[in-house]
Amino acid sequence: MISNKHLGNIEDFPEFDNHEEVLFFSDKKSGLRSFIAIHSTVLGPATGGTRCFHYRSELDALKDALRLSRSMTYKCALARVPFGGGKGVILLRADQKKTSALIAAYAKKVNTLDGRFSTGEDVGLTEHDVSVMEKVSPYINGPRASGELGSWAALGVFMAMKSALKELFDSSSFEYRTFAIKGVGKVGSELCDLINKNGGQIVVADIDPAVIKRIKKNYPGIKIVSPRTIHRERVDVYAPCAMGN
């Protein structure tokens, strides 16, 4: 377990949920700093994507890994696949750029877990990054058949919405329904497109003005609101697609 003066005792964090393993890895040559959290291997070896992000602090990165790995346990259980929950995060300093050397160094660290954890693309990683990782680690869930994952994640959310609408209203139709999407990056923007094509009304929020500008251009009739208030909108379905927490 991780415990030091800077981070404190990990077991005191509300995000900690009896995780089996929480590890910190670094590599001076490439500038790698990363956490891997394994929440549970009850159903099988842990799996979950790796997020590469300019976190404000190591503490924020650690808490993200804890939250996301726990959610992966439940996702795998609900999907009835033989895997447990895990997650990796790579911390980038404010002035640090992602490099192939850094990504490869991380994949080599994944190898030290001897298959207890497999990983792949998440926020901040691309198909190219994953192909670099695949060259040095057999524990990478590559994009060989699936391509970019944002569209697949959005489709999963869309299908979940259909099931929820059917359960609540006895109809899975998106027409005459309103949907709020907080965060319109890769997943949120793809979800926008699916809902729009199926006749739904959409309310969105994002902290990035450039993203909002693009959304307005692509969907002239869309309603834009503040990220601080979108959860108060009167809608049928609310989809939080922004970063964790």
C-alpha positions as CSV (number, residue, x, y, z in Angstrom):
1,M,0.0,0.0,0.0
2,I,1.1,3.6,-0.6
3,S,1.6,5.8,2.4
4,N,3.8,8.8,2.7
5,K,3.7,12.4,4.1
6,H,2.7,13.8,0.7
7,L,-0.2,11.5,-0.1
8,G,-1.2,10.3,3.3
9,N,-2.6,6.9,4.1
10,I,-4.4,5.5,1.1
11,E,-6.8,3.5,3.3
12,D,-8.2,6.7,4.7
13,F,-9.3,7.9,1.2
14,P,-13.1,7.6,0.5
15,E,-12.1,6.3,-3.0
16,F,-10.3,3.3,-1.4
17,D,-12.5,0.2,-1.4
18,N,-10.3,-2.6,-0.2
19,H,-8.3,-2.5,-3.4
20,E,-6.1,-5.6,-3.8
21,E,-3.1,-3.7,-5.1
22,V,-2.2,0.0,-5.6
23,L,1.2,0.6,-7.2
24,F,3.3,3.6,-8.2
25,F,5.8,3.3,-11.1
26,S,8.4,5.8,-12.3
27,D,11.2,5.8,-14.9
28,K,13.7,8.7,-14.7
29,K,14.9,8.4,-18.3
30,S,11.5,8.7,-20.0
31,G,9.9,10.9,-17.3
32,L,7.2,8.3,-16.5
33,R,5.2,8.7,-13.3
34,S,2.2,6.4,-13.1
35,F,-0.3,4.6,-10.8
36,I,-1.9,1.2,-11.4
37,A,-4.8,0.3,-9.2
38,I,-6.2,-3.3,-9.0
39,H,-9.5,-3.3,-7.3
40,S,-10.6,-6.9,-7.6
41,T,-9.5,-10.2,-9.3
42,V,-12.4,-12.2,-7.9
43,L,-13.9,-12.8,-11.4
44,G,-10.5,-12.9,-13.2
45,P,-7.4,-10.9,-13.9
46,A,-8.0,-7.1,-13.7
47,T,-8.5,-5.1,-16.8
48,G,-9.1,-1.4,-17.5
49,G,-7.8,1.4,-19.7
50,T,-4.9,3.7,-19.0
51,R,-5.5,7.5,-18.7
52,C,-2.7,9.9,-19.6
53,F,-3.4,13.4,-18.3
54,H,-2.0,16.6,-16.9
55,Y,-3.2,16.0,-13.4
56,R,-2.9,18.8,-10.9
57,S,-1.2,16.6,-8.4
58,E,-0.2,13.0,-7.7
59,L,-3.1,12.8,-5.2
60,D,-5.6,13.6,-7.9
61,A,-4.1,11.0,-10.2
62,L,-4.2,8.4,-7.4
63,K,-7.8,9.1,-6.5
64,D,-8.8,8.8,-10.2
65,A,-7.1,5.4,-10.4
66,L,-8.9,4.2,-7.3
67,R,-12.3,5.4,-8.5
68,L,-12.0,4.1,-12.1
69,S,-10.6,0.7,-11.1
70,R,-13.5,0.2,-8.7
71,S,-16.0,1.0,-11.4
72,M,-14.3,-1.4,-13.8
73,T,-15.0,-4.2,-11.3
74,Y,-18.7,-3.6,-11.5
75,K,-18.7,-3.0,-15.3
76,C,-17.0,-6.4,-15.8
77,A,-19.5,-8.1,-13.5
78,L,-22.5,-6.5,-15.1
79,A,-21.2,-7.5,-18.6
80,R,-20.5,-11.0,-17.3
81,V,-17.0,-11.1,-18.6
82,P,-14.3,-13.1,-16.7
83,F,-12.3,-10.1,-15.6
84,G,-11.9,-7.9,-12.5
85,G,-11.4,-4.2,-12.2
86,G,-8.2,-2.3,-12.7
87,K,-7.0,1.1,-14.0
88,G,-3.8,2.8,-14.9
89,V,-3.0,6.6,-14.9
90,I,0.0,8.3,-16.3
91,L,0.8,11.7,-14.8
92,L,2.1,14.4,-17.1
93,R,3.7,17.5,-15.6
94,A,2.3,20.8,-16.9
95,D,5.1,21.3,-19.4
96,Q,5.5,17.6,-20.2
97,K,4.7,16.1,-23.5
98,K,3.6,12.5,-24.1
99,T,6.3,10.5,-25.9
100,S,6.6,7.0,-27.4
101,A,9.5,6.4,-24.9
102,L,7.2,7.3,-22.0
103,I,4.4,5.1,-23.3
104,A,6.8,2.1,-23.9
105,A,8.3,2.5,-20.4
106,Y,4.8,2.3,-18.9
107,A,4.0,-0.8,-20.9
108,K,7.1,-2.4,-19.5
109,K,5.9,-1.7,-16.0
110,V,2.6,-3.4,-16.8
111,N,4.7,-6.5,-17.6
112,T,5.9,-6.6,-14.0
113,L,2.4,-7.6,-12.9
114,D,2.7,-10.9,-14.8
115,G,-0.8,-10.7,-16.3
116,R,-2.7,-9.6,-13.2
117,F,-3.6,-6.5,-15.1
118,S,-4.2,-5.7,-18.8
119,T,-4.8,-2.3,-20.2
120,G,-5.5,-0.2,-23.3
121,E,-6.8,3.1,-24.6
122,D,-8.4,5.7,-22.4
123,V,-8.4,9.5,-22.2
124,G,-5.1,10.9,-23.5
125,L,-4.0,7.7,-25.3
126,T,-4.4,7.0,-29.0
127,E,-4.4,4.0,-31.3
128,H,-0.8,4.9,-32.1
129,D,0.1,4.9,-28.4
130,V,-1.5,1.5,-27.9
131,S,0.4,0.1,-30.9
132,V,3.6,1.2,-29.2
133,M,2.6,-0.5,-26.0
134,E,1.7,-3.7,-27.8
135,K,5.3,-4.0,-29.1
136,V,6.7,-4.3,-25.6
137,S,3.9,-5.9,-23.6
138,P,1.5,-8.9,-24.2
139,Y,-1.0,-7.4,-21.7
140,I,-2.4,-4.7,-24.0
141,N,-6.0,-4.6,-25.2
142,G,-5.2,-3.3,-28.6
143,P,-7.3,-1.5,-31.2
144,R,-6.7,-4.1,-33.9
145,A,-10.4,-4.8,-34.5
146,S,-12.1,-1.9,-32.8
147,G,-10.4,1.2,-33.9
148,E,-10.9,4.4,-31.8
149,L,-12.9,3.5,-28.7
150,G,-14.9,6.7,-28.3
151,S,-17.6,5.7,-30.8
152,W,-17.9,2.3,-29.1
153,A,-18.2,3.8,-25.7
154,A,-20.9,6.2,-26.9
155,L,-22.8,3.3,-28.5
156,G,-22.8,1.5,-25.2
157,V,-24.2,4.6,-23.5
158,F,-26.8,5.0,-26.2
159,M,-28.0,1.4,-25.9
160,A,-28.2,1.7,-22.1
161,M,-30.4,4.8,-22.7
162,K,-32.7,2.8,-25.0
163,S,-33.1,0.2,-22.3
164,A,-33.8,2.8,-19.6
165,L,-36.4,4.6,-21.8
166,K,-38.1,1.3,-22.6
167,E,-38.3,0.4,-18.9
168,L,-39.6,3.8,-17.8
169,F,-41.9,4.8,-20.6
170,D,-42.6,1.5,-22.4
171,S,-41.0,2.9,-25.5
172,S,-37.3,3.1,-26.5
173,S,-38.0,6.0,-28.9
174,F,-35.8,9.1,-28.6
175,E,-38.3,11.4,-30.2
176,Y,-39.9,14.0,-27.9
177,R,-37.3,13.1,-25.2
178,T,-34.6,15.5,-23.9
179,F,-31.0,14.4,-23.0
180,A,-28.4,16.3,-21.0
181,I,-24.7,15.5,-21.8
182,K,-22.1,16.9,-19.5
183,G,-18.7,16.8,-21.3
184,V,-18.7,16.5,-25.1
185,G,-15.3,15.2,-25.9
186,K,-14.8,11.9,-27.8
187,V,-17.6,10.0,-26.1
188,G,-20.0,12.9,-25.5
189,S,-19.8,14.2,-29.0
190,E,-20.4,10.8,-30.5
191,L,-23.3,10.4,-28.2
192,C,-24.7,13.7,-29.4
193,D,-24.6,12.5,-32.9
194,L,-26.5,9.3,-32.1
195,I,-29.2,11.1,-30.1
196,N,-29.5,13.8,-32.8
197,K,-29.9,11.2,-35.6
198,N,-32.7,9.5,-33.5
199,G,-34.7,12.6,-33.0
200,G,-33.8,13.5,-29.4
201,Q,-33.5,17.0,-28.0
202,I,-30.0,17.7,-26.5
203,V,-28.6,20.0,-23.8
204,V,-24.8,20.0,-23.4
205,A,-22.1,21.6,-21.2
206,D,-18.4,21.6,-21.5
207,I,-15.5,23.6,-19.9
208,D,-13.7,23.9,-23.2
209,P,-14.9,26.9,-25.4
210,A,-13.5,25.3,-28.5
211,V,-15.5,22.2,-28.0
212,I,-18.7,24.2,-27.4
213,K,-18.0,26.2,-30.6
214,R,-17.6,22.9,-32.6
215,I,-20.8,21.5,-31.1
216,K,-22.8,24.6,-31.9
217,K,-21.6,24.5,-35.5
218,N,-22.5,20.8,-35.9
219,Y,-25.8,21.0,-34.1
220,P,-27.4,24.4,-34.6
221,G,-30.5,23.6,-32.5
222,I,-28.6,22.3,-29.5
223,K,-29.0,24.0,-26.1
224,I,-25.7,25.1,-24.3
225,V,-25.7,25.5,-20.5
226,S,-23.1,25.9,-17.8
227,P,-21.3,22.8,-16.4
228,R,-22.3,24.1,-13.0
229,T,-26.0,23.9,-13.7
230,I,-26.6,21.2,-16.3
231,H,-27.7,18.7,-13.7
232,R,-30.6,21.0,-12.8
233,E,-32.0,20.9,-16.4
234,R,-35.5,19.3,-16.9
235,V,-34.5,16.3,-19.0
236,D,-35.5,12.7,-19.4
237,V,-31.9,11.3,-19.3
238,Y,-28.7,12.7,-17.9
239,A,-25.3,11.5,-19.2
240,P,-22.2,12.5,-17.3
241,C,-19.5,12.1,-20.0
242,A,-16.9,14.4,-18.5
243,M,-13.7,13.4,-16.6
244,G,-14.1,11.5,-13.4
245,N,-15.5,13.1,-10.3
